[in-house]
Amino acid sequence: MGKLGRNLRICGECGIAYASVSYTKYIDRCPICKSRRFEKVSIKSDDG
């Protein structure tokens, strides 16, 4: 996952997970419902 894993968010409105950074731009709201309410996702990884 690397960098992408650190940028995961869960939308506070519709509940889908999305990345706040794509390859071309920074995303500051949900791609589905356009809500700016989100929760950061913390992922525990095994790679150290």
C-alpha angles and dihedrals in degrees: 000000000000115000094359091059091058091055099055119125136179116223112242092213109041098015101230120139118237138167116251091211124051125183093270109027148011114260115209099176141039114285091216108043099012093232118154092206111104145147123225115242119223115205123195109216131194096217095088 
